[in-house]
Amino acid sequence: MTPRTIVITGASDGIGAAAARTLVKAGEQVVVVGRSEEKTRAIAKELNADYFVSDFSELAQVRTLAAQLKSDYPRIDVLANNAGGIMGKRTLTVDGNESTFQINHLAPFLLTTLLMDTLVASHAKVINTSSAANGFGRLDLSDLAAERSYSTNRAYGTGKLANILFTAELDRRYRDQGITTAAFHPGVVRTNFAAESTSPFRYAYKTLLNRFMLTPDQGADTMLWLINGTAGKDWFSGAFYEKRAMSKANPQAYDAELARGLWEKSEELVRASI
């Protein structure tokens, strides 16, 4: 059986690295993408895999990554948009976007849309790592830069809510062209997530609560289930999952007009960064 080409962002650590290890052991061709040159190179060397370094706080780097992937891989069977994070105080990227929103949503949106010709030709799966924190989010299309109201946790929740809305709209626009897609919550995983944040979340990752968290292998389980399963049989395209089951999301996640509006606003924002 021909190995699939599977691109995983945020794969230098945590559930991305755990999923990459499992997939390589199964004989798949995994392409590792990460922000840290040192960590990404190390996991790629361990797995004998190709790798690329891209910082999602700069959309120019996302464009470069997409061009490299399109050039090197005429077929991409799975794109796992796993990179993301929770920030601290409100900051803007070099592209003028609120940092949490860009890293968690706009960058994977741009990467996916730039690769769309390849993904459609490959009848690819697009798997988006969201979070139960989407429940903290509130998406306001007139204030995507959070100028009027900002909190660290709400900004992160809004980014994760955007992942689910993007998944739903991607399914609506491209299902007939062979794309299948899902978003998922990996659980609370024992990693260095939130280490650079001023959010209260970071204290949980450094205290006794850490012992109750999932291992990266456990957190990667639903991602791997989606990657290896069949849409329409094992799971439904466009939906949000947790523990291999469809999960309830923020009420805004089911607003089709909001999903359409987010896609259009995202196109405007990434176009403005050129």
MIKE-784209 format. One record per residue (C-alpha): residue number from 1; residue in three letters; x, y, z. Coordinates in Angstrom, 1 decimal, always signed. Example, Ala and Ser with C-alpha at 12.3 -4.5 7.8 and 13.67 -1.06 7.14 Angstrom:
! MIKE-784209
<r i="1" aa="ALA" px="+12.3" py="-4.5" pz="+7.8"/>
<r i="2" aa="SER" px="+13.7" py="-1.1" pz="+7.1"/>
This chain:
! MIKE-784209
<r i="1" aa="MET" px="+0.0" py="+0.0" pz="+0.0"/>
<r i="2" aa="THR" px="+1.4" py="+3.4" pz="-1.0"/>
<r i="3" aa="PRO" px="+2.3" py="+5.6" pz="+2.0"/>
<r i="4" aa="ARG" px="+0.2" py="+8.7" pz="+2.5"/>
<r i="5" aa="THR" px="+1.8" py="+12.1" pz="+2.6"/>
<r i="6" aa="ILE" px="+0.7" py="+13.7" pz="+5.9"/>
<r i="7" aa="VAL" px="+1.7" py="+17.2" pz="+6.8"/>
<r i="8" aa="ILE" px="+1.5" py="+18.1" pz="+10.5"/>
<r i="9" aa="THR" px="+2.1" py="+21.6" pz="+11.8"/>
<r i="10" aa="GLY" px="+3.0" py="+22.1" pz="+15.5"/>
<r i="11" aa="ALA" px="+4.8" py="+18.7" pz="+15.2"/>
<r i="12" aa="SER" px="+8.0" py="+19.5" pz="+17.0"/>
<r i="13" aa="ASP" px="+6.5" py="+18.7" pz="+20.4"/>
<r i="14" aa="GLY" px="+3.3" py="+17.5" pz="+22.2"/>
<r i="15" aa="ILE" px="+0.5" py="+15.8" pz="+20.3"/>
<r i="16" aa="GLY" px="+1.9" py="+16.7" pz="+16.9"/>
<r i="17" aa="ALA" px="+5.1" py="+14.9" pz="+17.6"/>
<r i="18" aa="ALA" px="+3.3" py="+12.0" pz="+19.2"/>
<r i="19" aa="ALA" px="+1.0" py="+11.6" pz="+16.1"/>
<r i="20" aa="ALA" px="+4.0" py="+11.9" pz="+13.8"/>
<r i="21" aa="ARG" px="+5.8" py="+9.1" pz="+15.6"/>
<r i="22" aa="THR" px="+2.8" py="+6.8" pz="+15.4"/>
<r i="23" aa="LEU" px="+2.2" py="+7.5" pz="+11.7"/>
<r i="24" aa="VAL" px="+5.8" py="+7.0" pz="+10.7"/>
<r i="25" aa="LYS" px="+5.8" py="+3.6" pz="+12.5"/>
<r i="26" aa="ALA" px="+2.8" py="+2.7" pz="+10.4"/>
<r i="27" aa="GLY" px="+4.7" py="+3.4" pz="+7.3"/>
<r i="28" aa="GLU" px="+3.3" py="+6.8" pz="+6.4"/>
<r i="29" aa="GLN" px="+5.3" py="+9.7" pz="+4.9"/>
<r i="30" aa="VAL" px="+5.1" py="+12.4" pz="+7.5"/>
<r i="31" aa="VAL" px="+6.2" py="+16.0" pz="+6.9"/>
<r i="32" aa="VAL" px="+7.0" py="+17.8" pz="+10.2"/>
<r i="33" aa="VAL" px="+6.4" py="+21.5" pz="+10.5"/>
<r i="34" aa="GLY" px="+7.4" py="+23.5" pz="+13.6"/>
<r i="35" aa="ARG" px="+8.4" py="+27.0" pz="+14.8"/>
<r i="36" aa="SER" px="+11.7" py="+26.0" pz="+16.5"/>
<r i="37" aa="GLU" px="+14.5" py="+25.1" pz="+14.2"/>
<r i="38" aa="GLU" px="+16.3" py="+23.0" pz="+16.9"/>
<r i="39" aa="LYS" px="+13.2" py="+21.1" pz="+18.1"/>
<r i="40" aa="THR" px="+11.8" py="+20.5" pz="+14.6"/>
<r i="41" aa="ARG" px="+15.1" py="+19.3" pz="+13.2"/>
<r i="42" aa="ALA" px="+15.5" py="+16.9" pz="+16.2"/>
<r i="43" aa="ILE" px="+12.1" py="+15.2" pz="+15.7"/>
<r i="44" aa="ALA" px="+12.6" py="+15.0" pz="+12.0"/>
<r i="45" aa="LYS" px="+16.0" py="+13.4" pz="+12.5"/>
<r i="46" aa="GLU" px="+14.5" py="+10.9" pz="+15.0"/>
<r i="47" aa="LEU" px="+11.8" py="+10.0" pz="+12.4"/>
<r i="48" aa="ASN" px="+13.9" py="+10.3" pz="+9.3"/>
<r i="49" aa="ALA" px="+11.2" py="+12.7" pz="+8.0"/>
<r i="50" aa="ASP" px="+11.2" py="+15.9" pz="+6.0"/>
<r i="51" aa="TYR" px="+10.7" py="+19.1" pz="+7.9"/>
<r i="52" aa="PHE" px="+10.1" py="+22.8" pz="+7.5"/>
<r i="53" aa="VAL" px="+10.3" py="+25.7" pz="+10.0"/>
<r i="54" aa="SER" px="+7.6" py="+28.3" pz="+10.0"/>
<r i="55" aa="ASP" px="+6.7" py="+30.9" pz="+12.5"/>
<r i="56" aa="PHE" px="+2.9" py="+31.5" pz="+12.2"/>
<r i="57" aa="SER" px="+3.2" py="+35.0" pz="+13.8"/>
<r i="58" aa="GLU" px="+4.5" py="+36.1" pz="+10.3"/>
<r i="59" aa="LEU" px="+2.2" py="+35.3" pz="+7.4"/>
<r i="60" aa="ALA" px="+5.0" py="+35.7" pz="+5.0"/>
<r i="61" aa="GLN" px="+6.6" py="+32.6" pz="+6.5"/>
<r i="62" aa="VAL" px="+3.3" py="+30.8" pz="+6.0"/>
<r i="63" aa="ARG" px="+3.3" py="+31.8" pz="+2.3"/>
<r i="64" aa="THR" px="+6.9" py="+30.5" pz="+2.0"/>
<r i="65" aa="LEU" px="+5.9" py="+27.2" pz="+3.7"/>
<r i="66" aa="ALA" px="+2.9" py="+26.7" pz="+1.4"/>
<r i="67" aa="ALA" px="+5.1" py="+27.3" pz="-1.7"/>
<r i="68" aa="GLN" px="+7.7" py="+24.8" pz="-0.4"/>
<r i="69" aa="LEU" px="+5.1" py="+22.2" pz="+0.3"/>
<r i="70" aa="LYS" px="+3.4" py="+22.7" pz="-3.1"/>
<r i="71" aa="SER" px="+6.8" py="+22.4" pz="-4.8"/>
<r i="72" aa="ASP" px="+8.0" py="+19.3" pz="-3.0"/>
<r i="73" aa="TYR" px="+4.7" py="+17.3" pz="-2.6"/>
<r i="74" aa="PRO" px="+2.4" py="+17.0" pz="-5.6"/>
<r i="75" aa="ARG" px="+0.1" py="+15.0" pz="-3.4"/>
<r i="76" aa="ILE" px="-0.9" py="+15.8" pz="+0.2"/>
<r i="77" aa="ASP" px="-3.3" py="+13.3" pz="+1.6"/>
<r i="78" aa="VAL" px="-3.7" py="+14.8" pz="+5.1"/>
<r i="79" aa="LEU" px="-3.1" py="+18.4" pz="+6.3"/>
<r i="80" aa="ALA" px="-3.2" py="+18.4" pz="+10.1"/>
<r i="81" aa="ASN" px="-3.4" py="+22.1" pz="+11.3"/>
<r i="82" aa="ASN" px="-2.1" py="+21.5" pz="+14.8"/>
<r i="83" aa="ALA" px="+0.0" py="+24.5" pz="+15.5"/>
<r i="84" aa="GLY" px="-1.4" py="+27.1" pz="+17.9"/>
<r i="85" aa="GLY" px="-1.0" py="+28.5" pz="+21.4"/>
<r i="86" aa="ILE" px="-2.3" py="+30.8" pz="+24.1"/>
<r i="87" aa="MET" px="-0.6" py="+34.2" pz="+24.4"/>
<r i="88" aa="GLY" px="-0.3" py="+36.8" pz="+27.2"/>
<r i="89" aa="LYS" px="-1.2" py="+40.4" pz="+26.9"/>
<r i="90" aa="ARG" px="-2.7" py="+41.7" pz="+23.7"/>
<r i="91" aa="THR" px="-0.1" py="+42.2" pz="+21.0"/>
<r i="92" aa="LEU" px="-0.2" py="+42.6" pz="+17.3"/>
<r i="93" aa="THR" px="+1.8" py="+40.6" pz="+14.7"/>
<r i="94" aa="VAL" px="+3.9" py="+42.2" pz="+12.0"/>
<r i="95" aa="ASP" px="+0.9" py="+41.7" pz="+9.8"/>
<r i="96" aa="GLY" px="-1.3" py="+43.9" pz="+12.1"/>
<r i="97" aa="ASN" px="-3.4" py="+41.1" pz="+13.5"/>
<r i="98" aa="GLU" px="-4.1" py="+40.2" pz="+17.1"/>
<r i="99" aa="SER" px="-1.4" py="+37.5" pz="+17.8"/>
<r i="100" aa="THR" px="-3.6" py="+34.8" pz="+19.3"/>
<r i="101" aa="PHE" px="-6.1" py="+35.1" pz="+16.4"/>
<r i="102" aa="GLN" px="-3.4" py="+35.0" pz="+13.7"/>
<r i="103" aa="ILE" px="-1.5" py="+32.1" pz="+15.1"/>
<r i="104" aa="ASN" px="-4.5" py="+29.9" pz="+15.9"/>
<r i="105" aa="HIS" px="-6.7" py="+30.8" pz="+13.0"/>
<r i="106" aa="LEU" px="-5.4" py="+33.1" pz="+10.2"/>
<r i="107" aa="ALA" px="-2.1" py="+31.2" pz="+9.7"/>
<r i="108" aa="PRO" px="-3.7" py="+27.8" pz="+9.3"/>
<r i="109" aa="PHE" px="-6.5" py="+29.3" pz="+7.2"/>
<r i="110" aa="LEU" px="-3.9" py="+30.9" pz="+4.9"/>
<r i="111" aa="LEU" px="-1.9" py="+27.7" pz="+4.7"/>
<r i="112" aa="THR" px="-4.9" py="+25.6" pz="+3.8"/>
<r i="113" aa="THR" px="-6.3" py="+28.0" pz="+1.2"/>
<r i="114" aa="LEU" px="-2.8" py="+28.3" pz="-0.5"/>
<r i="115" aa="LEU" px="-2.6" py="+24.5" pz="-0.7"/>
<r i="116" aa="MET" px="-6.2" py="+24.1" pz="-1.9"/>
<r i="117" aa="ASP" px="-5.4" py="+23.1" pz="-5.4"/>
<r i="118" aa="THR" px="-3.1" py="+20.3" pz="-4.2"/>
<r i="119" aa="LEU" px="-5.6" py="+19.3" pz="-1.4"/>
<r i="120" aa="VAL" px="-8.5" py="+19.1" pz="-3.8"/>
<r i="121" aa="ALA" px="-6.5" py="+17.1" pz="-6.4"/>
<r i="122" aa="SER" px="-5.5" py="+14.7" pz="-3.5"/>
<r i="123" aa="HIS" px="-9.1" py="+14.4" pz="-2.1"/>
<r i="124" aa="ALA" px="-7.3" py="+15.3" pz="+1.2"/>
<r i="125" aa="LYS" px="-8.4" py="+15.4" pz="+4.8"/>
<r i="126" aa="VAL" px="-7.9" py="+18.6" pz="+6.7"/>
<r i="127" aa="ILE" px="-7.8" py="+18.0" pz="+10.4"/>
<r i="128" aa="ASN" px="-7.9" py="+21.1" pz="+12.7"/>
<r i="129" aa="THR" px="-6.8" py="+21.0" pz="+16.3"/>
<r i="130" aa="SER" px="-9.3" py="+23.1" pz="+18.3"/>
<r i="131" aa="SER" px="-10.1" py="+22.9" pz="+22.1"/>
<r i="132" aa="ALA" px="-12.9" py="+22.8" pz="+24.6"/>
<r i="133" aa="ALA" px="-11.8" py="+26.3" pz="+25.3"/>
<r i="134" aa="ASN" px="-13.8" py="+27.3" pz="+22.3"/>
<r i="135" aa="GLY" px="-16.6" py="+27.7" pz="+24.9"/>
<r i="136" aa="PHE" px="-14.8" py="+30.8" pz="+26.3"/>
<r i="137" aa="GLY" px="-14.8" py="+32.4" pz="+22.9"/>
<r i="138" aa="ARG" px="-16.9" py="+35.1" pz="+21.4"/>
<r i="139" aa="LEU" px="-16.4" py="+35.9" pz="+17.7"/>
<r i="140" aa="ASP" px="-17.2" py="+39.5" pz="+16.7"/>
<r i="141" aa="LEU" px="-16.5" py="+40.0" pz="+13.0"/>
<r i="142" aa="SER" px="-16.3" py="+43.7" pz="+13.5"/>
<r i="143" aa="ASP" px="-13.5" py="+43.3" pz="+16.2"/>
<r i="144" aa="LEU" px="-11.3" py="+40.4" pz="+15.1"/>
<r i="145" aa="ALA" px="-8.3" py="+42.3" pz="+16.5"/>
<r i="146" aa="ALA" px="-9.9" py="+42.5" pz="+19.9"/>
<r i="147" aa="GLU" px="-9.4" py="+46.3" pz="+20.1"/>
<r i="148" aa="ARG" px="-12.6" py="+46.9" pz="+22.1"/>
<r i="149" aa="SER" px="-12.3" py="+44.0" pz="+24.5"/>
<r i="150" aa="TYR" px="-9.5" py="+41.6" pz="+25.3"/>
<r i="151" aa="SER" px="-8.6" py="+38.9" pz="+27.8"/>
<r i="152" aa="THR" px="-6.1" py="+36.2" pz="+27.3"/>
<r i="153" aa="ASN" px="-8.5" py="+33.3" pz="+27.8"/>
<r i="154" aa="ARG" px="-11.2" py="+34.7" pz="+25.7"/>
<r i="155" aa="ALA" px="-8.8" py="+35.5" pz="+22.8"/>
<r i="156" aa="TYR" px="-7.6" py="+31.8" pz="+22.9"/>
<r i="157" aa="GLY" px="-11.2" py="+30.6" pz="+23.1"/>
<r i="158" aa="THR" px="-12.1" py="+32.8" pz="+20.1"/>
<r i="159" aa="GLY" px="-9.2" py="+31.4" pz="+18.1"/>
<r i="160" aa="LYS" px="-10.3" py="+27.8" pz="+18.9"/>
<r i="161" aa="LEU" px="-14.0" py="+28.7" pz="+18.0"/>
<r i="162" aa="ALA" px="-12.7" py="+30.1" pz="+14.7"/>
<r i="163" aa="ASN" px="-11.1" py="+26.7" pz="+14.0"/>
<r i="164" aa="ILE" px="-14.5" py="+25.0" pz="+14.3"/>
<r i="165" aa="LEU" px="-16.2" py="+27.6" pz="+12.1"/>
<r i="166" aa="PHE" px="-13.4" py="+27.3" pz="+9.6"/>
<r i="167" aa="THR" px="-13.9" py="+23.5" pz="+9.6"/>
<r i="168" aa="ALA" px="-17.6" py="+23.9" pz="+8.9"/>
<r i="169" aa="GLU" px="-17.2" py="+26.4" pz="+6.1"/>
<r i="170" aa="LEU" px="-14.4" py="+24.4" pz="+4.5"/>
<r i="171" aa="ASP" px="-16.7" py="+21.4" pz="+4.4"/>
<r i="172" aa="ARG" px="-19.5" py="+23.5" pz="+2.9"/>
<r i="173" aa="ARG" px="-17.3" py="+25.0" pz="+0.2"/>
<r i="174" aa="TYR" px="-15.2" py="+22.0" pz="-0.7"/>
<r i="175" aa="ARG" px="-17.0" py="+18.8" pz="+0.2"/>
<r i="176" aa="ASP" px="-18.2" py="+18.3" pz="-3.4"/>
<r i="177" aa="GLN" px="-14.6" py="+18.6" pz="-4.6"/>
<r i="178" aa="GLY" px="-13.5" py="+15.7" pz="-2.4"/>
<r i="179" aa="ILE" px="-12.2" py="+17.5" pz="+0.7"/>
<r i="180" aa="THR" px="-13.2" py="+16.1" pz="+4.1"/>
<r i="181" aa="THR" px="-12.5" py="+17.9" pz="+7.3"/>
<r i="182" aa="ALA" px="-13.0" py="+17.8" pz="+11.1"/>
<r i="183" aa="ALA" px="-12.0" py="+19.8" pz="+14.2"/>
<r i="184" aa="PHE" px="-11.2" py="+18.1" pz="+17.5"/>
<r i="185" aa="HIS" px="-10.4" py="+18.7" pz="+21.2"/>
<r i="186" aa="PRO" px="-7.4" py="+16.6" pz="+22.2"/>
<r i="187" aa="GLY" px="-8.0" py="+16.9" pz="+26.0"/>
<r i="188" aa="VAL" px="-5.8" py="+18.7" pz="+28.5"/>
<r i="189" aa="VAL" px="-2.4" py="+17.4" pz="+27.6"/>
<r i="190" aa="ARG" px="+0.8" py="+17.4" pz="+29.7"/>
<r i="191" aa="THR" px="+3.1" py="+19.5" pz="+27.5"/>
<r i="192" aa="ASN" px="+4.8" py="+22.9" pz="+27.6"/>
<r i="193" aa="PHE" px="+1.6" py="+24.5" pz="+26.2"/>
<r i="194" aa="ALA" px="+1.0" py="+28.0" pz="+27.7"/>
<r i="195" aa="ALA" px="+4.6" py="+28.2" pz="+29.0"/>
<r i="196" aa="GLU" px="+5.0" py="+31.7" pz="+27.3"/>
<r i="197" aa="SER" px="+1.6" py="+32.9" pz="+28.4"/>
<r i="198" aa="THR" px="+0.4" py="+35.0" pz="+31.4"/>
<r i="199" aa="SER" px="-2.9" py="+33.0" pz="+31.4"/>
<r i="200" aa="PRO" px="-3.9" py="+31.2" pz="+34.5"/>
<r i="201" aa="PHE" px="-3.7" py="+28.1" pz="+32.3"/>
<r i="202" aa="ARG" px="+0.1" py="+28.1" pz="+32.6"/>
<r i="203" aa="TYR" px="-0.1" py="+27.5" pz="+36.4"/>
<r i="204" aa="ALA" px="-2.1" py="+24.3" pz="+35.9"/>
<r i="205" aa="TYR" px="+0.7" py="+23.0" pz="+33.6"/>
<r i="206" aa="LYS" px="+3.3" py="+23.7" pz="+36.3"/>
<r i="207" aa="THR" px="+1.5" py="+22.5" pz="+39.4"/>
<r i="208" aa="LEU" px="+0.2" py="+19.2" pz="+40.8"/>
<r i="209" aa="LEU" px="-2.7" py="+19.4" pz="+38.3"/>
<r i="210" aa="ASN" px="-0.1" py="+18.4" pz="+35.8"/>
<r i="211" aa="ARG" px="-0.2" py="+14.8" pz="+37.0"/>
<r i="212" aa="PHE" px="-3.9" py="+14.5" pz="+36.0"/>
<r i="213" aa="MET" px="-3.3" py="+15.6" pz="+32.5"/>
<r i="214" aa="LEU" px="-3.1" py="+13.3" pz="+29.4"/>
<r i="215" aa="THR" px="+0.1" py="+12.2" pz="+27.9"/>
<r i="216" aa="PRO" px="+0.9" py="+13.5" pz="+24.4"/>
<r i="217" aa="ASP" px="+0.1" py="+10.0" pz="+23.1"/>
<r i="218" aa="GLN" px="-3.3" py="+10.0" pz="+24.7"/>
<r i="219" aa="GLY" px="-4.0" py="+13.5" pz="+23.4"/>
<r i="220" aa="ALA" px="-3.1" py="+12.5" pz="+19.9"/>
<r i="221" aa="ASP" px="-5.6" py="+9.6" pz="+19.9"/>
<r i="222" aa="THR" px="-8.5" py="+11.5" pz="+18.3"/>
<r i="223" aa="MET" px="-6.3" py="+13.2" pz="+15.8"/>
<r i="224" aa="LEU" px="-5.0" py="+9.7" pz="+14.7"/>
<r i="225" aa="TRP" px="-8.6" py="+8.3" pz="+14.7"/>
<r i="226" aa="LEU" px="-9.6" py="+11.1" pz="+12.3"/>
<r i="227" aa="ILE" px="-6.6" py="+10.7" pz="+10.1"/>
<r i="228" aa="ASN" px="-7.0" py="+6.9" pz="+9.8"/>
<r i="229" aa="GLY" px="-10.7" py="+6.8" pz="+9.8"/>
<r i="230" aa="THR" px="-13.1" py="+7.3" pz="+6.9"/>
<r i="231" aa="ALA" px="-15.4" py="+10.3" pz="+6.7"/>
<r i="232" aa="GLY" px="-19.0" py="+9.3" pz="+6.3"/>
<r i="233" aa="LYS" px="-18.3" py="+6.0" pz="+7.9"/>
<r i="234" aa="ASP" px="-16.3" py="+6.6" pz="+11.1"/>
<r i="235" aa="TRP" px="-16.9" py="+10.3" pz="+11.4"/>
<r i="236" aa="PHE" px="-18.8" py="+13.2" pz="+9.7"/>
<r i="237" aa="SER" px="-17.1" py="+15.8" pz="+7.8"/>
<r i="238" aa="GLY" px="-17.4" py="+19.4" pz="+9.1"/>
<r i="239" aa="ALA" px="-18.0" py="+18.4" pz="+12.7"/>
<r i="240" aa="PHE" px="-16.2" py="+18.9" pz="+16.1"/>
<r i="241" aa="TYR" px="-15.0" py="+15.8" pz="+18.0"/>
<r i="242" aa="GLU" px="-13.6" py="+14.8" pz="+21.4"/>
<r i="243" aa="LYS" px="-12.7" py="+11.3" pz="+22.5"/>
<r i="244" aa="ARG" px="-13.6" py="+9.9" pz="+19.1"/>
<r i="245" aa="ALA" px="-17.2" py="+11.2" pz="+19.4"/>
<r i="246" aa="MET" px="-19.0" py="+14.3" pz="+18.1"/>
<r i="247" aa="SER" px="-18.9" py="+16.9" pz="+20.8"/>
<r i="248" aa="LYS" px="-20.9" py="+20.0" pz="+21.7"/>
<r i="249" aa="ALA" px="-19.3" py="+23.3" pz="+20.9"/>
<r i="250" aa="ASN" px="-19.9" py="+27.0" pz="+21.5"/>
<r i="251" aa="PRO" px="-23.4" py="+28.0" pz="+20.2"/>
<r i="252" aa="GLN" px="-21.7" py="+30.3" pz="+17.8"/>
<r i="253" aa="ALA" px="-20.0" py="+27.3" pz="+16.2"/>
<r i="254" aa="TYR" px="-23.3" py="+26.3" pz="+14.5"/>
<r i="255" aa="ASP" px="-24.0" py="+29.7" pz="+12.9"/>
<r i="256" aa="ALA" px="-23.6" py="+29.2" pz="+9.2"/>
<r i="257" aa="GLU" px="-23.7" py="+32.9" pz="+8.4"/>
<r i="258" aa="LEU" px="-21.0" py="+33.6" pz="+10.9"/>
<r i="259" aa="ALA" px="-18.8" py="+30.8" pz="+9.4"/>
<r i="260" aa="ARG" px="-19.3" py="+32.3" pz="+6.0"/>
<r i="261" aa="GLY" px="-18.5" py="+35.8" pz="+7.3"/>
<r i="262" aa="LEU" px="-15.4" py="+34.6" pz="+9.1"/>
<r i="263" aa="TRP" px="-14.1" py="+33.0" pz="+5.9"/>
<r i="264" aa="GLU" px="-14.6" py="+36.2" pz="+4.0"/>
<r i="265" aa="LYS" px="-13.1" py="+38.4" pz="+6.7"/>
<r i="266" aa="SER" px="-10.1" py="+36.0" pz="+6.9"/>
<r i="267" aa="GLU" px="-9.6" py="+36.3" pz="+3.2"/>
<r i="268" aa="GLU" px="-9.5" py="+40.1" pz="+3.5"/>
<r i="269" aa="LEU" px="-7.0" py="+40.0" pz="+6.4"/>
<r i="270" aa="VAL" px="-4.5" py="+37.6" pz="+4.8"/>
<r i="271" aa="ARG" px="-4.8" py="+39.5" pz="+1.5"/>
<r i="272" aa="ALA" px="-3.9" py="+42.7" pz="+3.3"/>
<r i="273" aa="SER" px="-0.7" py="+41.0" pz="+4.6"/>
<r i="274" aa="ILE" px="+0.8" py="+40.6" pz="+1.1"/>
